[in-house]
Amino acid sequence: MPAIKSLEELKRVREEALQKKQVKAASGDVQVIVAMGTCGIAAGARETMKSVLNYIETNNLSGITVTQTGCMGMCEEEPILQVVAGTSPKVVYGKVTAEVAEQIMKQHVQNGTPVKDHVLSV
């Protein structure tokens, strides 16, 4: 990140961070949970989380809660992402890269159809 050289620039960066935090903390009908244990982070879970948050922001979506959890006990399947939509059964996805996360957001979260290639359990 480049150095911040003015108070106005600092305020702008702060406002952007607060908006992203608000998107992440907003409550909604669909919950997206990213496993962020040590093994998940090592496997790329930060990029997965960023992809989910960027997708929500870019597409101006609402009603989605994004949270993180620790290790889910399936280290070989990391990064792991879980989708809980309304009363439907929760769906756990494995090996979720940033690109796969975007596909899950579009196909499952927005349209209700799980991405079968990456489903670990329903």
N, CA, C and O atoms as CSV, one atom per row, in Angstrom:
chain,resi,resn,atom,element,x,y,z
A,1,MET,N,N,0.849,-1.179,0.000
A,1,MET,CA,C,0.000,0.000,0.000
A,1,MET,C,C,0.887,1.231,0.000
A,1,MET,O,O,1.813,1.320,0.806
A,2,PRO,N,N,0.625,2.181,-0.885
A,2,PRO,CA,C,1.434,3.403,-0.923
A,2,PRO,C,C,1.218,4.237,0.343
A,2,PRO,O,O,0.199,4.121,1.023
A,3,ALA,N,N,2.190,5.060,0.626
A,3,ALA,CA,C,2.129,5.914,1.818
A,3,ALA,C,C,1.000,6.943,1.684
A,3,ALA,O,O,0.752,7.480,0.605
A,4,ILE,N,N,0.334,7.197,2.797
A,4,ILE,CA,C,-0.734,8.195,2.838
A,4,ILE,C,C,-0.077,9.532,3.169
A,4,ILE,O,O,0.647,9.657,4.156
A,5,LYS,N,N,-0.347,10.534,2.317
A,5,LYS,CA,C,0.379,11.788,2.433
A,5,LYS,C,C,-0.464,12.970,2.868
A,5,LYS,O,O,0.060,14.070,3.045
A,6,SER,N,N,-1.770,12.760,3.046
A,6,SER,CA,C,-2.602,13.886,3.481
A,6,SER,C,C,-3.728,13.383,4.374
A,6,SER,O,O,-4.055,12.196,4.379
A,7,LEU,N,N,-4.305,14.296,5.118
A,7,LEU,CA,C,-5.417,13.973,5.995
A,7,LEU,C,C,-6.638,13.551,5.174
A,7,LEU,O,O,-7.372,12.648,5.576
A,8,GLU,N,N,-6.857,14.193,4.041
A,8,GLU,CA,C,-7.984,13.848,3.183
A,8,GLU,C,C,-7.853,12.417,2.658
A,8,GLU,O,O,-8.832,11.672,2.607
A,9,GLU,N,N,-6.641,12.049,2.272
A,9,GLU,CA,C,-6.406,10.701,1.776
A,9,GLU,C,C,-6.627,9.668,2.889
A,9,GLU,O,O,-7.183,8.599,2.638
A,10,LEU,N,N,-6.201,9.979,4.099
A,10,LEU,CA,C,-6.422,9.103,5.243
A,10,LEU,C,C,-7.914,8.938,5.511
A,10,LEU,O,O,-8.378,7.830,5.782
A,11,LYS,N,N,-8.670,10.036,5.438
A,11,LYS,CA,C,-10.120,9.966,5.648
A,11,LYS,C,C,-10.789,9.106,4.575
A,11,LYS,O,O,-11.707,8.345,4.880
A,12,ARG,N,N,-10.344,9.219,3.338
A,12,ARG,CA,C,-10.900,8.442,2.245
A,12,ARG,C,C,-10.627,6.948,2.455
A,12,ARG,O,O,-11.524,6.124,2.279
A,13,VAL,N,N,-9.400,6.602,2.827
A,13,VAL,CA,C,-9.040,5.210,3.070
A,13,VAL,C,C,-9.845,4.653,4.241
A,13,VAL,O,O,-10.300,3.510,4.199
A,14,ARG,N,N,-10.018,5.458,5.280
A,14,ARG,CA,C,-10.797,5.043,6.450
A,14,ARG,C,C,-12.244,4.771,6.062
A,14,ARG,O,O,-12.825,3.768,6.476
A,15,GLU,N,N,-12.826,5.667,5.265
A,15,GLU,CA,C,-14.215,5.509,4.836
A,15,GLU,C,C,-14.395,4.246,3.993
A,15,GLU,O,O,-15.383,3.531,4.159
A,16,GLU,N,N,-13.458,3.968,3.097
A,16,GLU,CA,C,-13.525,2.755,2.287
A,16,GLU,C,C,-13.451,1.508,3.166
A,16,GLU,O,O,-14.183,0.543,2.945
A,17,ALA,N,N,-12.570,1.531,4.158
A,17,ALA,CA,C,-12.441,0.390,5.075
A,17,ALA,C,C,-13.716,0.190,5.886
A,17,ALA,O,O,-14.145,-0.944,6.096
A,18,LEU,N,N,-14.320,1.274,6.339
A,18,LEU,CA,C,-15.567,1.177,7.098
A,18,LEU,C,C,-16.696,0.622,6.242
A,18,LEU,O,O,-17.508,-0.163,6.731
A,19,GLN,N,N,-16.763,1.014,4.977
A,19,GLN,CA,C,-17.788,0.490,4.076
A,19,GLN,C,C,-17.615,-1.005,3.862
A,19,GLN,O,O,-18.596,-1.748,3.866
A,20,LYS,N,N,-16.367,-1.458,3.672
A,20,LYS,CA,C,-16.115,-2.890,3.497
A,20,LYS,C,C,-16.462,-3.653,4.768
A,20,LYS,O,O,-16.996,-4.760,4.706
A,21,LYS,N,N,-16.160,-3.064,5.912
A,21,LYS,CA,C,-16.489,-3.712,7.186
A,21,LYS,C,C,-18.002,-3.821,7.343
A,21,LYS,O,O,-18.504,-4.831,7.834
A,22,GLN,N,N,-18.725,-2.794,6.930
A,22,GLN,CA,C,-20.183,-2.799,7.027
A,22,GLN,C,C,-20.772,-3.887,6.133
A,22,GLN,O,O,-21.708,-4.575,6.542
A,23,VAL,N,N,-20.245,-4.053,4.928
A,23,VAL,CA,C,-20.708,-5.116,4.026
A,23,VAL,C,C,-20.481,-6.463,4.685
A,23,VAL,O,O,-21.337,-7.345,4.618
A,24,LYS,N,N,-19.322,-6.626,5.327
A,24,LYS,CA,C,-18.971,-7.890,5.954
A,24,LYS,C,C,-19.852,-8.197,7.160
A,24,LYS,O,O,-20.148,-9.363,7.419
A,25,ALA,N,N,-20.277,-7.176,7.902
A,25,ALA,CA,C,-21.014,-7.381,9.145
A,25,ALA,C,C,-22.527,-7.289,8.992
A,25,ALA,O,O,-23.257,-7.584,9.938
A,26,ALA,N,N,-23.010,-6.888,7.829
A,26,ALA,CA,C,-24.452,-6.717,7.642
A,26,ALA,C,C,-25.168,-8.062,7.788
A,26,ALA,O,O,-24.675,-9.092,7.329
A,27,SER,N,N,-26.323,-8.036,8.427
A,27,SER,CA,C,-27.061,-9.282,8.598
A,27,SER,C,C,-27.917,-9.535,7.366
A,27,SER,O,O,-28.306,-8.602,6.664
A,28,GLY,N,N,-28.204,-10.807,7.113
A,28,GLY,CA,C,-28.992,-11.100,5.933
A,28,GLY,C,C,-29.571,-12.496,5.939
A,28,GLY,O,O,-29.425,-13.248,6.902
A,29,ASP,N,N,-30.234,-12.827,4.841
A,29,ASP,CA,C,-30.903,-14.111,4.691
A,29,ASP,C,C,-29.945,-15.230,4.308
A,29,ASP,O,O,-30.216,-16.403,4.565
A,30,VAL,N,N,-28.828,-14.866,3.696
A,30,VAL,CA,C,-27.829,-15.847,3.283
A,30,VAL,C,C,-26.560,-15.597,4.084
A,30,VAL,O,O,-26.120,-14.456,4.227
A,31,GLN,N,N,-25.977,-16.669,4.603
A,31,GLN,CA,C,-24.737,-16.543,5.358
A,31,GLN,C,C,-23.638,-17.269,4.603
A,31,GLN,O,O,-23.791,-18.431,4.227
A,32,VAL,N,N,-22.523,-16.573,4.384
A,32,VAL,CA,C,-21.347,-17.154,3.748
A,32,VAL,C,C,-20.254,-17.168,4.812
A,32,VAL,O,O,-19.901,-16.125,5.363
A,33,ILE,N,N,-19.726,-18.349,5.095
A,33,ILE,CA,C,-18.719,-18.515,6.144
A,33,ILE,C,C,-17.441,-19.038,5.503
A,33,ILE,O,O,-17.455,-20.052,4.805
A,34,VAL,N,N,-16.338,-18.338,5.746
A,34,VAL,CA,C,-15.042,-18.750,5.213
A,34,VAL,C,C,-14.185,-19.255,6.370
A,34,VAL,O,O,-14.019,-18.561,7.373
A,35,ALA,N,N,-13.638,-20.474,6.227
A,35,ALA,CA,C,-12.759,-21.036,7.251
A,35,ALA,C,C,-11.411,-20.330,7.169
A,35,ALA,O,O,-10.731,-20.379,6.144
A,36,MET,N,N,-11.038,-19.674,8.263
A,36,MET,CA,C,-9.807,-18.886,8.280
A,36,MET,C,C,-8.847,-19.377,9.362
A,36,MET,O,O,-8.173,-18.578,10.012
A,37,GLY,N,N,-8.789,-20.700,9.549
A,37,GLY,CA,C,-7.779,-21.264,10.437
A,37,GLY,C,C,-6.420,-21.132,9.774
A,37,GLY,O,O,-6.328,-20.707,8.623
A,38,THR,N,N,-5.375,-21.488,10.485
A,38,THR,CA,C,-4.018,-21.377,9.953
A,38,THR,C,C,-3.866,-22.120,8.632
A,38,THR,O,O,-3.268,-21.601,7.690
A,39,CYS,N,N,-4.405,-23.334,8.564
A,39,CYS,CA,C,-4.280,-24.116,7.331
A,39,CYS,C,C,-5.060,-23.473,6.189
A,39,CYS,O,O,-4.618,-23.508,5.041
A,40,GLY,N,N,-6.210,-22.889,6.494
A,40,GLY,CA,C,-7.008,-22.213,5.476
A,40,GLY,C,C,-6.304,-20.988,4.923
A,40,GLY,O,O,-6.282,-20.759,3.713
A,41,ILE,N,N,-5.730,-20.205,5.823
A,41,ILE,CA,C,-5.008,-19.004,5.394
A,41,ILE,C,C,-3.822,-19.397,4.521
A,41,ILE,O,O,-3.562,-18.769,3.495
A,42,ALA,N,N,-3.101,-20.447,4.937
A,42,ALA,CA,C,-1.955,-20.916,4.152
A,42,ALA,C,C,-2.385,-21.397,2.768
A,42,ALA,O,O,-1.623,-21.296,1.807
A,43,ALA,N,N,-3.606,-21.917,2.670
A,43,ALA,CA,C,-4.099,-22.436,1.389
A,43,ALA,C,C,-4.736,-21.360,0.515
A,43,ALA,O,O,-5.076,-21.628,-0.637
A,44,GLY,N,N,-4.905,-20.134,1.049
A,44,GLY,CA,C,-5.443,-19.048,0.235
A,44,GLY,C,C,-6.792,-18.515,0.660
A,44,GLY,O,O,-7.467,-17.870,-0.142
A,45,ALA,N,N,-7.217,-18.760,1.906
A,45,ALA,CA,C,-8.540,-18.323,2.360
A,45,ALA,C,C,-8.704,-16.806,2.366
A,45,ALA,O,O,-9.820,-16.307,2.218
A,46,ARG,N,N,-7.613,-16.070,2.534
A,46,ARG,CA,C,-7.734,-14.602,2.493
A,46,ARG,C,C,-8.208,-14.141,1.117
A,46,ARG,O,O,-9.060,-13.259,1.011
A,47,GLU,N,N,-7.654,-14.738,0.071
A,47,GLU,CA,C,-8.061,-14.374,-1.289
A,47,GLU,C,C,-9.508,-14.797,-1.538
A,47,GLU,O,O,-10.249,-14.110,-2.242
A,48,THR,N,N,-9.901,-15.920,-0.962
A,48,THR,CA,C,-11.283,-16.379,-1.080
A,48,THR,C,C,-12.219,-15.370,-0.424
A,48,THR,O,O,-13.234,-14.990,-1.007
A,49,MET,N,N,-11.878,-14.935,0.790
A,49,MET,CA,C,-12.688,-13.948,1.510
A,49,MET,C,C,-12.759,-12.639,0.733
A,49,MET,O,O,-13.833,-12.052,0.601
A,50,LYS,N,N,-11.626,-12.181,0.220
A,50,LYS,CA,C,-11.606,-10.943,-0.564
A,50,LYS,C,C,-12.503,-11.062,-1.791
A,50,LYS,O,O,-13.216,-10.119,-2.134
A,51,SER,N,N,-12.470,-12.209,-2.448
A,51,SER,CA,C,-13.285,-12.423,-3.633
A,51,SER,C,C,-14.771,-12.347,-3.299
A,51,SER,O,O,-15.542,-11.741,-4.044
A,52,VAL,N,N,-15.179,-12.953,-2.188
A,52,VAL,CA,C,-16.584,-12.907,-1.758
A,52,VAL,C,C,-17.002,-11.469,-1.484
A,52,VAL,O,O,-18.041,-11.019,-1.965
A,53,LEU,N,N,-16.199,-10.753,-0.716
A,53,LEU,CA,C,-16.532,-9.373,-0.362
A,53,LEU,C,C,-16.547,-8.465,-1.589
A,53,LEU,O,O,-17.419,-7.606,-1.720
A,54,ASN,N,N,-15.581,-8.656,-2.483
A,54,ASN,CA,C,-15.547,-7.851,-3.710
A,54,ASN,C,C,-16.761,-8.139,-4.591
A,54,ASN,O,O,-17.318,-7.223,-5.195
A,55,TYR,N,N,-17.175,-9.405,-4.666
A,55,TYR,CA,C,-18.351,-9.759,-5.467
A,55,TYR,C,C,-19.594,-9.064,-4.929
A,55,TYR,O,O,-20.390,-8.523,-5.697
A,56,ILE,N,N,-19.760,-9.080,-3.608
A,56,ILE,CA,C,-20.914,-8.426,-2.991
A,56,ILE,C,C,-20.887,-6.931,-3.266
A,56,ILE,O,O,-21.908,-6.339,-3.614
A,57,GLU,N,N,-19.717,-6.323,-3.108
A,57,GLU,CA,C,-19.589,-4.880,-3.322
A,57,GLU,C,C,-19.787,-4.508,-4.791
A,57,GLU,O,O,-20.512,-3.563,-5.103
A,58,THR,N,N,-19.150,-5.244,-5.682
A,58,THR,CA,C,-19.235,-4.956,-7.116
A,58,THR,C,C,-20.658,-5.085,-7.641
A,58,THR,O,O,-21.097,-4.282,-8.465
A,59,ASN,N,N,-21.379,-6.099,-7.161
A,59,ASN,CA,C,-22.734,-6.351,-7.632
A,59,ASN,C,C,-23.801,-5.705,-6.765
A,59,ASN,O,O,-24.996,-5.916,-6.970
A,60,ASN,N,N,-23.358,-4.913,-5.791
A,60,ASN,CA,C,-24.262,-4.152,-4.921
A,60,ASN,C,C,-25.344,-5.047,-4.307
A,60,ASN,O,O,-26.529,-4.715,-4.328
A,61,LEU,N,N,-24.909,-6.191,-3.759
A,61,LEU,CA,C,-25.832,-7.156,-3.169
A,61,LEU,C,C,-26.123,-6.804,-1.716
A,61,LEU,O,O,-25.304,-6.181,-1.041
A,62,SER,N,N,-27.288,-7.206,-1.249
A,62,SER,CA,C,-27.637,-7.019,0.162
A,62,SER,C,C,-28.263,-8.309,0.665
A,62,SER,O,O,-28.580,-9.202,-0.121
A,63,GLY,N,N,-28.440,-8.405,1.983
A,63,GLY,CA,C,-29.047,-9.584,2.569
A,63,GLY,C,C,-28.098,-10.759,2.711
A,63,GLY,O,O,-28.536,-11.897,2.878
A,64,ILE,N,N,-26.782,-10.487,2.643
A,64,ILE,CA,C,-25.777,-11.536,2.756
A,64,ILE,C,C,-24.865,-11.217,3.939
A,64,ILE,O,O,-24.293,-10.130,4.016
A,65,THR,N,N,-24.737,-12.167,4.850
A,65,THR,CA,C,-23.829,-12.020,5.983
A,65,THR,C,C,-22.570,-12.818,5.666
A,65,THR,O,O,-22.640,-14.003,5.342
A,66,VAL,N,N,-21.426,-12.161,5.761
A,66,VAL,CA,C,-20.146,-12.825,5.523
A,66,VAL,C,C,-19.405,-12.881,6.856
A,66,VAL,O,O,-19.168,-11.854,7.493
A,67,THR,N,N,-19.046,-14.093,7.267
A,67,THR,CA,C,-18.297,-14.262,8.515
A,67,THR,C,C,-17.136,-15.201,8.281
A,67,THR,O,O,-17.007,-15.819,7.223
A,68,GLN,N,N,-16.303,-15.292,9.286
A,68,GLN,CA,C,-15.194,-16.235,9.215
A,68,GLN,C,C,-15.227,-17.125,10.444
A,68,GLN,O,O,-15.781,-16.761,11.482
A,69,THR,N,N,-14.627,-18.291,10.309
A,69,THR,CA,C,-14.543,-19.238,11.416
A,69,THR,C,C,-13.135,-19.802,11.424
A,69,THR,O,O,-12.342,-19.522,10.525
A,70,GLY,N,N,-12.829,-20.585,12.426
A,70,GLY,CA,C,-11.519,-21.222,12.510
A,70,GLY,C,C,-11.474,-22.470,11.652
A,70,GLY,O,O,-12.214,-22.607,10.678
A,71,CYS,N,N,-10.601,-23.366,12.030
A,71,CYS,CA,C,-10.415,-24.612,11.286
A,71,CYS,C,C,-11.683,-25.451,11.336
A,71,CYS,O,O,-12.317,-25.573,12.384
A,72,MET,N,N,-12.046,-26.029,10.196
A,72,MET,CA,C,-13.231,-26.891,10.126
A,72,MET,C,C,-12.853,-28.369,10.137
A,72,MET,O,O,-13.718,-29.233,9.990
A,73,GLY,N,N,-11.552,-28.663,10.312
A,73,GLY,CA,C,-11.100,-30.036,10.457
A,73,GLY,C,C,-10.879,-30.798,9.171
A,73,GLY,O,O,-10.679,-32.013,9.198
A,74,MET,N,N,-10.911,-30.111,8.047
A,74,MET,CA,C,-10.688,-30.779,6.762
A,74,MET,C,C,-9.568,-30.056,6.021
A,74,MET,O,O,-9.769,-29.499,4.942
A,75,CYS,N,N,-8.387,-30.078,6.627
A,75,CYS,CA,C,-7.259,-29.286,6.127
A,75,CYS,C,C,-6.925,-29.558,4.665
A,75,CYS,O,O,-6.518,-28.646,3.945
A,76,GLU,N,N,-7.089,-30.792,4.223
A,76,GLU,CA,C,-6.745,-31.137,2.841
A,76,GLU,C,C,-7.698,-30.522,1.830
A,76,GLU,O,O,-7.406,-30.519,0.634
A,77,GLU,N,N,-8.838,-29.998,2.287
A,77,GLU,CA,C,-9.839,-29.405,1.391
A,77,GLU,C,C,-9.821,-27.870,1.413
A,77,GLU,O,O,-10.633,-27.235,0.741
A,78,GLU,N,N,-8.905,-27.274,2.176
A,78,GLU,CA,C,-8.850,-25.825,2.286
A,78,GLU,C,C,-8.514,-25.182,0.951
A,78,GLU,O,O,-7.873,-25.808,0.108
A,79,PRO,N,N,-8.931,-23.960,0.751
A,79,PRO,CA,C,-9.856,-23.126,1.513
A,79,PRO,C,C,-11.289,-23.678,1.465
A,79,PRO,O,O,-11.752,-24.179,0.440
A,80,ILE,N,N,-11.966,-23.568,2.607
A,80,ILE,CA,C,-13.328,-24.066,2.741
A,80,ILE,C,C,-14.288,-22.890,2.901
A,80,ILE,O,O,-14.006,-21.934,3.622
A,81,LEU,N,N,-15.419,-22.980,2.219
A,81,LEU,CA,C,-16.457,-21.954,2.283
A,81,LEU,C,C,-17.781,-22.663,2.505
A,81,LEU,O,O,-18.045,-23.701,1.899
A,82,GLN,N,N,-18.609,-22.107,3.367
A,82,GLN,CA,C,-19.910,-22.699,3.675
A,82,GLN,C,C,-20.998,-21.685,3.348
A,82,GLN,O,O,-20.852,-20.499,3.643
A,83,VAL,N,N,-22.093,-22.148,2.737
A,83,VAL,CA,C,-23.227,-21.283,2.414
A,83,VAL,C,C,-24.455,-21.814,3.145
A,83,VAL,O,O,-24.813,-22.986,3.023
A,84,VAL,N,N,-25.092,-20.926,3.908
A,84,VAL,CA,C,-26.338,-21.253,4.589
A,84,VAL,C,C,-27.382,-20.276,4.057
A,84,VAL,O,O,-27.303,-19.075,4.314
A,85,ALA,N,N,-28.357,-20.792,3.317
A,85,ALA,CA,C,-29.372,-19.945,2.695
A,85,ALA,C,C,-30.752,-20.312,3.222
A,85,ALA,O,O,-31.282,-21.381,2.917
A,86,GLY,N,N,-31.325,-19.423,4.011
A,86,GLY,CA,C,-32.671,-19.637,4.529
A,86,GLY,C,C,-32.811,-20.958,5.243
A,86,GLY,O,O,-32.015,-21.286,6.124
A,87,THR,N,N,-33.827,-21.721,4.865
A,87,THR,CA,C,-34.076,-23.010,5.503
A,87,THR,C,C,-33.452,-24.169,4.731
A,87,THR,O,O,-33.605,-25.325,5.124
A,88,SER,N,N,-32.758,-23.875,3.647
A,88,SER,CA,C,-32.081,-24.924,2.871
A,88,SER,C,C,-30.931,-25.503,3.688
A,88,SER,O,O,-30.387,-24.828,4.561
A,89,PRO,N,N,-30.559,-26.755,3.406
A,89,PRO,CA,C,-29.413,-27.327,4.123
A,89,PRO,C,C,-28.145,-26.544,3.816
A,89,PRO,O,O,-27.974,-26.025,2.713
A,90,LYS,N,N,-27.251,-26.463,4.812
A,90,LYS,CA,C,-25.990,-25.781,4.564
A,90,LYS,C,C,-25.166,-26.590,3.578
A,90,LYS,O,O,-25.229,-27.819,3.556
A,91,VAL,N,N,-24.393,-25.885,2.763
A,91,VAL,CA,C,-23.548,-26.527,1.763
A,91,VAL,C,C,-22.109,-26.124,2.059
A,91,VAL,O,O,-21.799,-24.938,2.171
A,92,VAL,N,N,-21.232,-27.121,2.184
A,92,VAL,CA,C,-19.819,-26.878,2.452
A,92,VAL,C,C,-19.038,-27.152,1.172
A,92,VAL,O,O,-19.172,-28.210,0.557
A,93,TYR,N,N,-18.223,-26.179,0.785
A,93,TYR,CA,C,-17.411,-26.278,-0.429
A,93,TYR,C,C,-15.938,-26.394,-0.058
A,93,TYR,O,O,-15.496,-25.814,0.934
A,94,GLY,N,N,-15.183,-27.140,-0.851
A,94,GLY,CA,C,-13.753,-27.286,-0.639
A,94,GLY,C,C,-12.955,-26.824,-1.831
A,94,GLY,O,O,-13.454,-26.737,-2.953
A,95,LYS,N,N,-11.686,-26.526,-1.551
A,95,LYS,CA,C,-10.745,-26.036,-2.567
A,95,LYS,C,C,-11.319,-24.822,-3.292
A,95,LYS,O,O,-11.363,-24.773,-4.522
A,96,VAL,N,N,-11.757,-23.846,-2.502
A,96,VAL,CA,C,-12.424,-22.662,-3.038
A,96,VAL,C,C,-11.399,-21.550,-3.278
A,96,VAL,O,O,-11.026,-20.817,-2.362
A,97,THR,N,N,-10.960,-21.447,-4.520
A,97,THR,CA,C,-10.085,-20.351,-4.925
A,97,THR,C,C,-10.927,-19.085,-5.079
A,97,THR,O,O,-12.149,-19.127,-4.942
A,98,ALA,N,N,-10.280,-17.976,-5.360
A,98,ALA,CA,C,-11.007,-16.726,-5.578
A,98,ALA,C,C,-11.987,-16.861,-6.744
A,98,ALA,O,O,-13.095,-16.328,-6.688
A,99,GLU,N,N,-11.586,-17.567,-7.788
A,99,GLU,CA,C,-12.447,-17.748,-8.956
A,99,GLU,C,C,-13.643,-18.642,-8.619
A,99,GLU,O,O,-14.766,-18.368,-9.041
A,100,VAL,N,N,-13.398,-19.695,-7.868
A,100,VAL,CA,C,-14.485,-20.593,-7.468
A,100,VAL,C,C,-15.445,-19.859,-6.536
A,100,VAL,O,O,-16.658,-20.052,-6.618
A,101,ALA,N,N,-14.908,-19.018,-5.652
A,101,ALA,CA,C,-15.756,-18.238,-4.740
A,101,ALA,C,C,-16.696,-17.340,-5.531
A,101,ALA,O,O,-17.869,-17.209,-5.181
A,102,GLU,N,N,-16.195,-16.729,-6.581
A,102,GLU,CA,C,-17.031,-15.875,-7.426
A,102,GLU,C,C,-18.133,-16.701,-8.098
A,102,GLU,O,O,-19.275,-16.254,-8.199
A,103,GLN,N,N,-17.787,-17.892,-8.549
A,103,GLN,CA,C,-18.774,-18.783,-9.172
A,103,GLN,C,C,-19.842,-19.191,-8.150
A,103,GLN,O,O,-21.029,-19.227,-8.476
A,104,ILE,N,N,-19.427,-19.497,-6.922
A,104,ILE,CA,C,-20.372,-19.869,-5.863
A,104,ILE,C,C,-21.303,-18.707,-5.554
A,104,ILE,O,O,-22.507,-18.898,-5.379
A,105,MET,N,N,-20.747,-17.503,-5.489
A,105,MET,CA,C,-21.570,-16.325,-5.198
A,105,MET,C,C,-22.620,-16.125,-6.284
A,105,MET,O,O,-23.776,-15.825,-5.989
A,106,LYS,N,N,-22.218,-16.290,-7.528
A,106,LYS,CA,C,-23.142,-16.068,-8.645
A,106,LYS,C,C,-24.173,-17.189,-8.752
A,106,LYS,O,O,-25.374,-16.930,-8.838
A,107,GLN,N,N,-23.702,-18.429,-8.747
A,107,GLN,CA,C,-24.576,-19.562,-9.013
A,107,GLN,C,C,-25.393,-19.984,-7.794
A,107,GLN,O,O,-26.587,-20.255,-7.922
A,108,HIS,N,N,-24.767,-20.044,-6.602
A,108,HIS,CA,C,-25.471,-20.546,-5.421
A,108,HIS,C,C,-26.131,-19.421,-4.633
A,108,HIS,O,O,-27.335,-19.462,-4.381
A,109,VAL,N,N,-25.355,-18.423,-4.244
A,109,VAL,CA,C,-25.900,-17.365,-3.392
A,109,VAL,C,C,-26.962,-16.554,-4.124
A,109,VAL,O,O,-28.010,-16.256,-3.551
A,110,GLN,N,N,-26.711,-16.194,-5.373
A,110,GLN,CA,C,-27.677,-15.376,-6.110
A,110,GLN,C,C,-28.795,-16.198,-6.745
A,110,GLN,O,O,-29.944,-15.759,-6.782
A,111,ASN,N,N,-28.460,-17.395,-7.249
A,111,ASN,CA,C,-29.454,-18.160,-8.013
A,111,ASN,C,C,-29.926,-19.446,-7.340
A,111,ASN,O,O,-30.810,-20.122,-7.867
A,112,GLY,N,N,-29.358,-19.798,-6.190
A,112,GLY,CA,C,-29.848,-20.940,-5.419
A,112,GLY,C,C,-29.427,-22.321,-5.896
A,112,GLY,O,O,-29.958,-23.321,-5.413
A,113,THR,N,N,-28.480,-22.403,-6.840
A,113,THR,CA,C,-28.046,-23.694,-7.356
A,113,THR,C,C,-26.611,-23.972,-6.901
A,113,THR,O,O,-25.694,-23.266,-7.321
A,114,PRO,N,N,-26.398,-24.979,-6.055
A,114,PRO,CA,C,-25.030,-25.274,-5.600
A,114,PRO,C,C,-24.082,-25.598,-6.753
A,114,PRO,O,O,-24.501,-26.111,-7.790
A,115,VAL,N,N,-22.805,-25.293,-6.557
A,115,VAL,CA,C,-21.765,-25.589,-7.532
A,115,VAL,C,C,-21.259,-26.985,-7.209
A,115,VAL,O,O,-20.404,-27.148,-6.338
A,116,LYS,N,N,-21.771,-27.980,-7.890
A,116,LYS,CA,C,-21.550,-29.390,-7.537
A,116,LYS,C,C,-20.094,-29.828,-7.586
A,116,LYS,O,O,-19.706,-30.737,-6.852
A,117,ASP,N,N,-19.279,-29.205,-8.433
A,117,ASP,CA,C,-17.873,-29.606,-8.579
A,117,ASP,C,C,-17.074,-29.455,-7.287
A,117,ASP,O,O,-16.064,-30.136,-7.112
A,118,HIS,N,N,-17.499,-28.586,-6.390
A,118,HIS,CA,C,-16.709,-28.294,-5.191
A,118,HIS,C,C,-17.436,-28.621,-3.883
A,118,HIS,O,O,-16.928,-28.308,-2.806
A,119,VAL,N,N,-18.613,-29.243,-3.960
A,119,VAL,CA,C,-19.390,-29.545,-2.751
A,119,VAL,C,C,-18.717,-30.673,-1.975
A,119,VAL,O,O,-18.404,-31.724,-2.536
A,120,LEU,N,N,-18.497,-30.445,-0.670
A,120,LEU,CA,C,-17.989,-31.473,0.229
A,120,LEU,C,C,-19.123,-32.164,0.962
A,120,LEU,O,O,-19.132,-33.387,1.105
A,121,SER,N,N,-20.082,-31.369,1.426
A,121,SER,CA,C,-21.236,-31.947,2.123
A,121,SER,C,C,-22.424,-31.015,2.041
A,121,SER,O,O,-22.279,-29.801,1.893
A,122,VAL,N,N,-23.605,-31.609,2.140
A,122,VAL,CA,C,-24.852,-30.844,2.132
A,122,VAL,C,C,-25.596,-31.181,3.388
A,122,VAL,O,O,-26.687,-30.660,3.617
